[in-house]
Amino acid sequence: MLIDVRNTWEIIECGKIPGSVNIPLNEVGEALQMNPEDFKEKYNEIKPSKSDSLMFSCAAGMRSKKALDIAISLGFTRSQHYAGGWKEWSTYEHSEKKQGN
C-alpha cells in the first residue's frame, strides 16, 4: 500500500501518485491503530496488517520519514518511505509523457 502523507489540499493542488491513499501525517498513527471497519469507512481502503508492505510518500521525503518511524514503532515492520516523494515522481512522470511513453 502506498500512503501519501501530504495534506489533502496539497494533493488537490498538485496531484498524487496513482493508487496512493491519502492519510495526512498527523493522522498516520491513529489510522494504523483503527479497527478495520473505521479505516475502510474513512479512507475507502482495506486497512493494512502489520505484515503488509507499506510505502510512505510526501512532497520530498521529510514527512514520509516521520510516518515510517511511526509505522515501525507500531509494529508495521515491512514499511519503507519514498525519499524522492511527489517531486521526484512527478518529474519522471512528466518526462515520460514528453517522450511519448
Secondary structure as UniProt FT lines:
FT   STRAND          2..4
FT   HELIX           8..14
FT   TURN            18..19
FT   STRAND          21..22
FT   HELIX           25..33
FT   HELIX           36..43
FT   TURN            50..51
FT   STRAND          54..57
FT   HELIX           62..73
FT   TURN            74..75
FT   TURN            77..78
FT   STRAND          79..81
FT   TURN            83..84
FT   HELIX           85..99
//
